[in-house]
Amino acid sequence: MRTAEVDRPFDALEGLPRELWLGALITSVGTPALRLRDLSRWLAALTDGALPPADADLGDPQAVTPLRRAIGELGLPALAQGVPAAALQVARTALWHLDRLIDRPAWQARAQAVEAMAEEFRQEWTVQRAGWEEINALLLGLGDLAMLRWDALQGRLNSREWAEARRLSALLAGAPEIVALIRRLGRGMPRAAPERALPQPADGPLPPVPVRWRTTRLPDAPGEVRGIRLGAQLSRMVPAEAAQLMHPVLHKLWRARLAESRLRVWDEEAVLVDAVRDPGGQAQARAAPEPTARDRGPMIVCVDTSGSMKGAPEQLAKAVVLEAARTAHREGRGCRVIAFGGPDELIEWSLDLSARGLDALLAFMGQGFDGGTDIATPIERAMERVHEAGWQDADLLIVSDGEFGSTPAALARLDEARARHGLRVQGLLVGDRETLGLLEVCDEIHWVRDWRRYSPDGNTPAGFSPVHSQSLTALYFPNALGPRAARQRR
């Protein structure tokens, strides 16, 4: 009992962050007992997004009331809500300005000094919070940074990597289809307990709609090669006809046959399969509803960091990783990033977005892409994760320009995961054409047609692409597609 009396009022320091101890003890307003008591109330109120209580005046209502008014006018409670580091910085700044009142000139009345002090506080925080709304929005999407110290947080915000992350976060604003793709990753996870069934309409559940598959054949459209016929389409001319153009005599025969539409050309036919209503058919069972965001499993993102991705593809790939991090944190899902280049060039980390995870993410934002491409190693690593507990419902997203080839062993591991866990492999093509490697690995390929506009110094208009289709390999070299790659064309 005697020891507790000796410690008072300084025993209240135990409930304050250490960064406030010095200011709480030496600030020249109020008394130590009242400052120590009221500062705890300040921190609690600011962290809850509210103004400090009016009676928490640190023992000097004349000085604290104008300061409290300035805090409300600046909207600092909303800034500090849920971020104890910001609340701590507001309290530290307030103590520093209050302590300067003792240094006022002898000719200046204290009321004037208080008003000048409150105005200086207002000006300082006007500068500090300039552009904070944008930064805070990115912070809330990038992880639980509430426990970071203010100086550590400021150091990250002022870094080149953070500026790069802010710039990249705006890239996908004009690409909602990519954002939707990222949010669809991860298959539905089993619920812990069954939910109550939704009420049905008064007239009963809606009946399923019967459908049938209709096949439409489009002659002369790019598609399956059926043989050789006579025609005048130069894009489908067989090589033997083209060879005549260089002959001193046969080129005249070639021109005559072109005029008569008697050149030998490939006979192609496209097949369109779509679902149409079938009033006389049998209704199929209605598909299960899509799982909600909270029901989805984790995601694994493999990012190609080879030299061929340098420039606009690199910028888009980094933006995809950033959006995956924000989506995983917002929806409480696991996210693993595997950045791969050439052999032995692989970096893997979890986007848990703690202080350490944020540093890893920012380091990735600041690095350049270079080297070769080895897809086998990242696939092997991703398959190891898929077989781990808690990751069986993960989906794999590969972000690449497709300039790689895959090994039979890697493809076999993918098939094993598909059969065992239902793995889905999505490909984000940041290039002009599908390659055999990409076709063999992915179940679906999503083409970013206008990837050039993501270049930092480019002025390519949205929607521009110099090619008419991503499937150039299938169009001009259809026989090169094996059974695995051909499934993309079905």
C-alpha positions in Angstrom: 0.0 0.0 0.0 2.8 2.4 0.9 4.6 1.6 -2.4 1.5 2.3 -4.5 1.1 5.7 -2.8 4.7 6.6 -3.6 4.2 5.7 -7.3 1.2 7.9 -7.7 0.4 9.4 -10.1 3.2 8.0 -12.2 1.9 4.5 -12.0 -0.5 5.5 -14.8 2.4 5.5 -17.2 2.0 1.7 -17.4 -1.2 2.2 -19.4 0.3 4.5 -21.9 2.5 3.8 -24.9 6.2 4.5 -24.2 6.3 7.1 -26.9 4.0 9.3 -24.8 5.8 9.0 -21.5 8.2 12.0 -22.0 5.5 14.3 -23.3 3.1 13.2 -20.5 5.7 14.0 -17.9 7.2 17.3 -19.0 4.5 19.2 -21.0 4.0 22.6 -19.4 0.2 22.5 -19.2 -2.0 21.0 -16.5 -0.6 18.7 -14.0 1.1 15.2 -14.4 -1.8 13.4 -12.7 -4.4 14.9 -15.0 -2.3 14.5 -18.1 -1.7 10.9 -17.4 -5.3 10.3 -16.7 -6.7 12.1 -19.7 -4.2 10.9 -22.3 -5.5 7.4 -22.0 -9.0 8.7 -22.7 -7.6 10.6 -25.7 -6.1 7.5 -27.2 -9.2 5.4 -26.6 -11.6 8.0 -28.1 -9.4 8.7 -31.2 -9.0 5.0 -31.9 -12.8 4.6 -31.8 -13.1 7.5 -34.3 -14.4 10.1 -31.8 -13.2 13.4 -30.4 -11.6 13.2 -26.9 -14.1 13.9 -24.2 -14.6 17.6 -23.4 -13.7 17.0 -19.8 -10.4 15.3 -20.8 -8.7 18.7 -20.8 -5.3 17.6 -19.3 -5.9 20.0 -16.5 -5.8 23.2 -18.7 -9.2 23.7 -20.5 -8.1 27.1 -21.8 -5.4 25.6 -23.9 -6.9 22.2 -24.8 -10.4 23.4 -25.9 -9.1 25.2 -29.1 -6.8 22.3 -29.8 -9.7 19.8 -29.5 -11.8 22.0 -31.8 -9.0 21.9 -34.4 -8.8 18.1 -34.2 -12.5 17.9 -35.0 -12.3 20.4 -37.9 -9.5 18.5 -39.4 -11.3 15.2 -39.2 -8.5 13.5 -37.3 -10.8 11.1 -35.4 -11.9 9.5 -38.6 -8.2 9.4 -39.7 -7.2 7.6 -36.5 -10.2 5.2 -36.3 -8.9 1.7 -36.0 -5.3 2.9 -36.4 -3.7 3.3 -32.9 -0.5 4.5 -34.5 -2.3 7.5 -36.0 -4.1 8.2 -32.7 -0.7 8.1 -30.9 0.7 10.6 -33.4 -2.2 13.0 -32.9 -1.6 12.9 -29.1 2.1 13.4 -29.4 1.7 16.3 -31.8 -0.8 17.9 -29.4 1.5 17.6 -26.4 4.4 19.1 -28.4 2.4 22.2 -29.4 0.9 22.6 -25.9 4.5 22.5 -24.4 5.4 25.5 -26.6 3.0 27.8 -24.7 5.5 28.3 -22.0 7.9 29.9 -24.5 5.5 32.7 -25.5 6.9 36.3 -25.5 6.3 38.3 -22.3 4.2 40.8 -24.2 1.8 38.2 -25.7 -1.3 37.3 -23.8 -1.8 33.6 -23.1 -5.1 33.6 -25.0 -3.4 34.9 -28.1 -0.6 32.3 -27.6 -3.2 29.5 -27.4 -4.9 30.6 -30.6 -1.6 30.8 -32.4 -0.7 27.3 -31.0 -4.0 25.8 -32.3 -3.4 27.4 -35.7 0.1 25.9 -35.9 -1.3 22.5 -35.0 -3.9 22.9 -37.7 -1.4 23.9 -40.4 0.9 21.0 -39.5 -1.8 18.4 -39.7 -3.2 19.9 -42.9 0.2 19.1 -44.5 0.5 15.7 -42.9 -2.9 14.5 -44.0 -2.6 15.9 -47.6 -3.6 13.1 -49.8 -4.1 10.8 -46.8 -7.6 9.7 -47.9 -6.1 8.0 -50.9 -3.3 6.4 -48.9 -5.7 5.3 -46.1 -7.9 3.6 -48.7 -4.9 1.6 -49.9 -3.8 0.9 -46.4 -7.2 -0.6 -45.4 -7.0 -2.9 -48.5 -3.4 -3.9 -47.9 -3.5 -5.4 -44.5 -3.7 -4.9 -40.8 -1.2 -2.0 -40.4 -2.8 -0.6 -37.2 -0.1 -1.9 -34.9 2.8 -0.3 -36.9 4.5 2.6 -35.2 3.9 6.0 -36.9 7.6 6.5 -37.8 7.7 3.0 -39.4 4.4 3.7 -41.2 5.7 7.0 -42.5 8.9 5.4 -43.7 6.9 3.0 -45.8 4.6 5.7 -47.1 7.5 7.7 -48.3 9.4 4.9 -49.9 9.7 4.5 -53.7 8.1 1.1 -53.5 5.0 2.5 -51.8 4.7 5.2 -54.5 4.9 2.4 -57.0 2.2 0.4 -55.2 -0.1 3.5 -55.2 0.4 3.9 -58.9 -0.2 0.3 -59.7 -3.3 0.1 -57.6 -5.0 2.5 -60.1 -4.1 0.5 -63.1 -6.9 -2.0 -62.7 -9.5 0.6 -62.2 -10.2 0.4 -66.0 -10.1 -3.4 -66.1 -13.0 -4.8 -64.0 -12.8 -8.1 -65.8 -9.3 -8.8 -64.3 -10.5 -7.8 -60.8 -13.5 -10.1 -61.2 -11.2 -13.0 -62.3 -9.1 -12.5 -59.2 -12.2 -12.5 -56.9 -13.4 -15.8 -58.5 -10.2 -17.7 -57.7 -10.6 -20.3 -55.0 -13.3 -23.0 -55.0 -16.1 -23.1 -52.5 -15.2 -24.4 -49.1 -17.6 -26.5 -47.0 -19.5 -24.6 -44.5 -19.1 -25.3 -40.8 -22.9 -25.6 -40.3 -25.8 -25.7 -42.8 -27.5 -22.4 -43.2 -31.3 -21.9 -43.1 -32.8 -22.3 -46.5 -33.9 -19.2 -48.2 -37.7 -18.7 -48.5 -39.2 -19.7 -51.8 -41.7 -17.5 -53.7 -45.4 -18.0 -52.9 -46.0 -19.9 -56.1 -43.1 -22.3 -55.5 -39.5 -22.4 -56.7 -38.8 -21.4 -60.3 -38.7 -24.4 -62.6 -35.4 -25.1 -64.4 -35.2 -24.1 -68.0 -34.8 -27.0 -70.5 -32.0 -26.4 -73.0 -30.3 -28.2 -75.8 -26.9 -27.8 -77.5 -27.0 -26.4 -81.0 -24.1 -26.8 -83.4 -23.6 -24.2 -86.1 -21.0 -24.8 -88.8 -19.4 -21.7 -90.4 -17.6 -22.6 -93.7 -14.6 -20.5 -94.6 -14.3 -19.2 -91.0 -11.0 -19.7 -89.2 -11.2 -23.1 -87.4 -10.6 -26.8 -88.1 -8.7 -27.6 -91.3 -10.8 -30.1 -93.3 -8.6 -30.5 -96.4 -7.5 -28.6 -99.5 -9.8 -26.9 -102.1 -9.5 -24.4 -104.9 -9.9 -20.7 -104.1 -8.3 -17.2 -104.0 -7.8 -16.6 -100.3 -4.1 -15.7 -100.0 -4.1 -16.2 -96.2 -4.9 -19.9 -96.7 -2.7 -20.6 -99.7 -0.6 -23.7 -99.3 3.2 -23.3 -99.3 3.6 -25.0 -102.7 1.6 -22.3 -104.4 3.5 -19.5 -102.7 6.8 -21.1 -103.9 5.8 -20.3 -107.5 6.0 -16.5 -106.9 9.8 -16.6 -107.0 10.0 -18.6 -110.2 10.8 -16.6 -113.4 8.0 -18.3 -115.4 5.6 -20.0 -112.9 4.7 -16.7 -111.3 2.7 -15.9 -114.4 0.8 -19.2 -114.0 0.2 -18.3 -110.3 -1.3 -15.0 -111.3 -3.6 -16.6 -113.9 -4.8 -19.2 -111.3 -5.4 -16.4 -108.8 -7.6 -14.6 -111.3 -9.5 -17.8 -111.9 -9.8 -18.6 -108.1 -8.0 -21.9 -108.7 -5.2 -21.7 -106.2 -4.9 -24.5 -103.7 -6.0 -23.2 -100.3 -6.7 -24.8 -96.9 -10.4 -25.7 -96.5 -11.4 -24.5 -93.0 -14.6 -24.6 -91.0 -15.5 -23.1 -87.6 -17.9 -24.9 -85.3 -20.0 -22.8 -82.9 -21.7 -24.7 -80.1 -24.2 -22.8 -77.9 -27.1 -23.5 -75.6 -30.7 -22.7 -76.7 -34.1 -23.2 -75.1 -35.7 -26.6 -75.8 -39.5 -26.4 -75.0 -39.9 -30.1 -75.7 -36.8 -31.3 -73.9 -36.1 -32.5 -70.4 -35.2 -29.8 -67.9 -31.7 -30.1 -66.5 -31.0 -29.7 -62.8 -30.3 -26.1 -61.8 -26.6 -25.5 -61.2 -25.5 -24.8 -57.6 -25.1 -21.2 -56.7 -21.7 -19.6 -56.9 -20.0 -19.6 -53.5 -19.8 -16.2 -51.9 -16.5 -14.5 -51.2 -16.3 -15.7 -47.7 -16.9 -19.3 -48.9 -14.1 -19.3 -51.4 -10.8 -21.0 -50.9 -7.3 -19.6 -51.1 -5.4 -18.6 -54.2 -1.9 -19.2 -55.6 -0.5 -16.6 -58.0 2.5 -17.5 -60.2 4.0 -14.4 -61.8 6.4 -14.6 -64.7 9.3 -12.3 -64.0 11.4 -13.2 -67.0 13.0 -10.6 -69.3 10.2 -10.9 -71.9 7.8 -9.4 -69.3 9.7 -6.2 -69.0 7.7 -3.0 -69.6 3.9 -3.0 -69.8 3.5 -6.8 -68.9 5.6 -6.2 -65.8 3.4 -3.3 -64.7 0.2 -5.3 -65.2 1.6 -8.4 -63.4 2.5 -6.3 -60.3 -0.9 -4.7 -60.3 -2.5 -8.2 -60.4 -0.4 -9.3 -57.3 -1.4 -6.1 -55.5 -5.1 -6.7 -56.2 -4.8 -10.4 -55.1 -3.3 -9.2 -51.8 -6.1 -6.8 -51.2 -8.8 -9.3 -52.2 -7.3 -12.0 -50.0 -7.0 -9.7 -47.0 -10.5 -8.2 -47.4 -12.1 -11.7 -47.7 -10.0 -13.5 -45.2 -8.5 -15.9 -47.6 -5.0 -17.3 -48.0 -2.8 -16.1 -50.8 0.6 -17.4 -51.9 2.7 -15.6 -54.5 5.4 -17.4 -56.5 7.5 -15.2 -58.7 9.5 -17.2 -61.2 12.1 -16.5 -63.9 14.9 -18.8 -65.2 16.2 -21.9 -63.4 16.9 -21.3 -59.7 15.2 -17.9 -60.0 12.1 -18.3 -57.7 10.8 -16.2 -54.9 7.8 -17.4 -52.8 6.0 -15.7 -49.9 2.6 -15.6 -48.3 0.6 -12.4 -48.5 -0.4 -12.3 -44.8 0.2 -8.5 -44.9 1.7 -8.2 -41.5 4.6 -5.7 -41.3 6.9 -8.3 -42.6 4.5 -9.4 -45.4 4.0 -5.8 -46.5 7.8 -5.3 -46.8 8.0 -8.4 -49.0 5.2 -7.1 -51.2 6.7 -3.7 -51.5 10.1 -5.2 -52.4 8.4 -7.1 -55.2 6.8 -3.9 -56.4 10.2 -2.2 -56.6 12.1 -5.0 -58.4 12.7 -5.3 -62.1 12.0 -8.3 -64.3 14.9 -10.0 -66.0 16.2 -13.5 -66.9 14.8 -16.6 -68.6 11.6 -18.6 -68.0 11.3 -21.9 -66.2 7.7 -22.9 -65.5 8.4 -26.4 -64.2 9.8 -25.3 -60.8 6.9 -22.9 -59.9 4.4 -25.6 -60.9 6.1 -28.1 -58.7 6.1 -25.6 -55.8 2.5 -24.7 -56.3 1.5 -28.4 -56.3 3.3 -28.8 -53.0 1.1 -26.1 -51.6 -2.1 -27.5 -53.0 -1.5 -30.8 -51.2 -1.0 -29.1 -47.9 -3.8 -28.8 -45.3 -6.0 -25.7 -45.9 -4.9 -25.3 -49.5 -6.8 -28.1 -51.2 -9.5 -25.7 -52.4 -6.9 -23.3 -53.9 -6.9 -22.2 -57.5 -3.8 -21.4 -59.5 -3.4 -18.2 -61.5 -0.5 -17.9 -63.9 0.3 -14.4 -65.1 2.6 -14.5 -68.1 3.2 -13.6 -71.7 3.2 -17.3 -72.5 6.7 -17.5 -73.7 7.6 -20.8 -71.9 7.3 -24.5 -72.4 6.3 -27.1 -69.8 7.7 -30.5 -69.0 5.7 -33.8 -69.0 6.5 -34.2 -65.3 5.0 -30.8 -64.4 1.9 -31.5 -66.5 1.5 -34.8 -64.8 1.6 -33.1 -61.4 -1.1 -30.7 -62.5 -3.3 -33.5 -63.8 -2.9 -35.3 -60.4 -4.0 -32.2 -58.5 -7.0 -31.7 -60.9 -8.1 -35.3 -60.3 -7.5 -35.3 -56.6 -8.5 -31.8 -55.5 -10.4 -30.3 -58.4 -7.7 -27.8 -59.1 -8.4 -25.1 -61.6 -5.6 -23.4 -63.5 -6.4 -19.9 -64.8 -4.0 -18.1 -67.2 -3.8 -14.4 -67.6 -2.2 -13.8 -71.0 -0.3 -10.5 -71.1 0.8 -10.9 -74.8 -0.5 -11.2 -78.3 -0.9 -14.9 -78.7 -1.4 -18.1 -76.9 1.6 -20.5 -76.9 1.6 -24.2 -76.7 3.1 -24.0 -73.2 0.2 -21.8 -71.9 -2.4 -23.9 -73.7 -1.1 -27.1 -72.2 -0.9 -25.8 -68.6 -4.1 -23.7 -68.2 -7.8 -24.7 -68.1 -8.9 -21.2 -69.2 -6.9 -18.4 -70.7 -8.0 -14.8 -70.2 -6.4 -12.5 -72.8 -5.5 -8.9 -71.9 -5.9 -7.5 -75.4 -4.7 -4.0 -74.7 -1.8 -4.8 -72.4 0.4 -2.2 -74.1 -1.5 0.7 -72.5 -0.2 -0.3 -69.0 3.3 0.8 -70.0 4.5 3.7 -67.7 5.6 5.8 -70.7 3.2 4.5 -73.3 0.2 6.2 -74.9 -1.5 3.2 -76.5 -5.3 3.7 -76.5 -7.5 1.3 -74.6 -8.6 -1.7 -76.6 -5.8 -1.5 -79.1 -4.1 -4.7 -80.3 -2.2 -5.3 -83.5 -3.6 -8.8 -83.8 -7.2 -9.8 -84.3 -7.2 -13.0 -82.1 -5.2 -14.5 -79.3 -5.4 -17.9 -81.0 -2.8 -17.3 -83.7 -1.2 -20.7 -83.1 -4.5 -22.5 -83.4 -5.5 -20.5 -86.5 -2.3 -20.9 -88.6 -0.8 -24.1 -87.1 -3.8 -26.1 -86.0 -2.0 -29.5 -86.4 0.6 -28.3 -83.8 -2.0 -28.5 -81.0 -1.9 -31.7 -79.1 -4.9 -33.2 -77.2 -4.1 -31.2 -74.1 -3.7 -27.9 -75.8 -6.7 -28.5 -78.1 -9.1 -28.6 -75.2 -8.9 -24.8 -75.1 -10.4 -24.6 -78.5 -13.5 -26.8 -77.7 
